[in-house]
Amino acid sequence: MDISKIKANEIDTAYGLEIGDPNAPVKVLEFINLQCPFCKKWHNESKELLAKYVEEGKVQHIIKHYNKETPHLVKGNVIHRYLDYSNPKAALEEMDYFFEKQDEWGTLENLDDVAAYVEEKRGLKVQSNEKEIEGIIEEAVRANIEFVPTVFIGEAIFDEHITVDELKTLIEDKLKKAH
């Protein structure tokens, strides 16, 4: 991923699914789309480590569901509308489910079928999170974020290719600098 055009100073904590203490010394901000297989890889590989740091109060994890008009990601946009940003724990559980079943709902014929799948399989209703979604899109455009996942920890910008060990080292280094 070419990060040279990304404007990290345009990224903030105003929008997104907020997990953990807002006063945590380290912020992990990620732009993802639930239909992206690379986002699934990032999510599955990083979730245990991030959950540990969040539980310890060392990291606030902010997930920005980025609606993309790219044909292979638009079905993810549908699912984003159903995530309850006011209940981060439940939203994370739903994310786990939708990433796990990505091959199932991702092959549905059209967007209405995806919406019906979400409602039938999970019993979810469309949430009033349009302001969040629009804010995330505007932020991503200002920051020149083109690809998902794009993850920020301070000035560090990376994608799904980071290893868990590299992620841990990066967080630990940020924690040391914060103290």
C-alpha atoms as one frame of an Amber mdcrd trajectory, in Angstrom:
protein
   0.000   0.000   0.000   1.342   3.406  -1.002   0.852   5.645   2.021   2.607
   8.694   0.536  -0.683  10.396  -0.441  -2.495   9.694   2.842  -2.965  12.740
   5.060  -2.854  11.263   8.567  -3.518  14.698  10.092  -7.055  14.486   8.624
  -7.862  11.402  10.741  -9.534  11.804  14.119 -11.819  10.072  16.585 -14.987
  12.021  15.741 -16.631   9.193  13.795 -16.593   5.443  14.111 -17.450   2.561
  16.377 -15.661   3.440  19.627 -14.376   0.512  21.645 -12.640   1.132  24.927
 -11.670   4.061  27.092 -11.541   7.371  25.214  -8.700   8.347  27.567  -6.563
   5.328  26.622  -3.030   6.421  25.718  -3.020   4.671  22.326  -5.637   4.984
  19.593  -5.997   2.379  16.849  -8.165   3.745  14.044  -9.109   1.533  11.131
 -11.048   2.076   7.933 -12.669  -1.180   6.848 -15.502  -2.552   4.749 -17.247
  -5.759   5.825 -17.173  -7.218   2.319 -13.411  -6.817   1.931 -11.500 -10.119
   2.338  -8.367  -8.208   3.372 -10.358  -6.446   6.125 -11.539  -9.861   7.261
  -7.908 -11.015   7.467  -6.916  -7.897   9.463  -9.920  -8.257  11.783  -9.410
 -11.942  12.487  -5.671 -11.653  13.065  -5.728  -8.495  15.218  -8.926  -8.839
  17.253  -7.556 -10.838  20.207  -4.535  -8.601  20.706  -6.576  -5.412  20.357
  -9.259  -6.738  22.725  -6.570  -7.445  25.345  -5.180  -3.904  25.134  -8.684
  -2.397  25.153  -9.610  -4.436  28.238  -6.443  -3.224  29.985  -7.391   0.398
  29.217  -4.266   0.891  27.110  -5.923   1.189  23.687  -9.061   2.747  22.321
 -10.024   0.945  19.115 -12.077   2.951  16.643 -13.546   1.101  13.674 -14.634
   3.233  10.752 -16.943   1.308   8.422 -16.052   2.886   5.113 -18.799   2.751
   2.501 -17.121   2.305  -0.867 -18.872   2.359  -4.227 -16.431  -0.191  -5.622
 -18.600  -3.012  -7.061 -16.948  -5.713  -4.946 -17.565  -3.733  -1.705 -21.088
  -2.269  -2.042 -22.733  -5.198  -0.259 -20.631  -4.341   2.795 -22.161  -0.844
   2.696 -25.592  -2.421   3.217 -24.450  -4.274   6.326 -22.790  -1.166   7.776
 -26.245   0.436   8.031 -27.341  -2.268  10.475 -24.493  -1.896  12.990 -25.481
  -0.263  16.269 -22.759   2.270  17.054 -24.375   2.935  20.438 -23.631  -0.692
  21.452 -20.008  -1.405  20.461 -19.944  -4.870  22.039 -22.968  -6.020  20.032
 -21.625  -4.360  16.869 -18.330  -6.237  17.272 -20.203  -9.514  17.638 -22.122
  -8.735  14.458 -18.882  -7.888  12.666 -17.471 -11.280  13.690 -20.573 -12.968
  12.285 -20.574 -11.060   9.002 -16.871 -11.610   8.429 -17.332 -15.326   9.168
 -20.271 -15.549   6.735 -18.759 -13.208   4.123 -18.742 -15.933   1.437 -22.431
 -16.598   2.087 -23.952 -13.091   1.956 -21.294 -11.789  -0.432 -22.609 -14.033
  -3.206 -26.213 -12.847  -2.946 -27.659 -11.420  -6.149 -28.424  -7.847  -5.139
 -28.383  -5.320  -2.316 -32.003  -5.998  -1.339 -31.093  -9.664  -0.853 -28.222
  -8.619   1.441 -30.572  -6.457   3.515 -33.075  -9.323   3.758 -30.243 -11.667
   4.811 -29.200  -9.319   7.623 -32.762  -8.961   8.859 -33.634 -12.660   8.610
 -30.369 -14.212   9.861 -29.551 -11.687  12.577 -32.859  -9.973  13.324 -31.234
  -6.569  12.900 -32.903  -3.319  11.933 -31.430  -0.407  10.012 -29.777   1.969
  12.492 -29.787   5.734  12.390 -26.039   5.917  11.831 -26.090   7.948   8.603
 -24.231  10.814  10.290 -21.438   8.408  11.303 -21.245   6.838   7.842 -21.201
  10.204   6.058 -18.596  11.543   8.506 -16.369   8.521   7.870 -16.681   8.932
   4.084 -15.850  12.659   4.284 -12.887  11.950   6.569 -11.553   9.220   4.268
 -11.857  11.482   1.219 -10.062  14.369   2.995  -7.298  11.982   4.081  -6.964
  10.367   0.614  -7.740   6.896   1.914  -8.360   4.721  -1.106  -7.995   1.191
   0.222  -9.413  -0.894   3.025  -8.160  -1.800   5.464  -6.135   1.299   6.250
  -5.068   1.381   9.885  -3.523   4.204  11.913  -1.621   4.111  15.182  -0.231
   7.601  15.622   1.881   8.337  12.568   2.093   4.653  11.623  -0.124   3.709
   8.672  -0.500   0.119   7.523  -2.813  -2.525   6.081  -3.545  -6.203   6.714
   0.049  -7.238   6.037   1.209  -6.346   9.555   1.881  -9.355  11.760   0.477
  -9.678  15.259   4.024  -9.381  16.627   4.633  -6.195  14.637   1.305  -4.807
  15.836   2.169  -5.616  19.442   5.594  -3.958  19.106   4.026  -0.860  17.582
   1.475  -0.570  20.410   4.114  -1.214  23.083   6.362   1.484  21.583   3.459
   3.965  21.626   2.676   3.032  25.241   6.293   3.658  26.271   6.260   7.075
  24.603   2.958   7.921  26.311   4.418   7.389  29.787
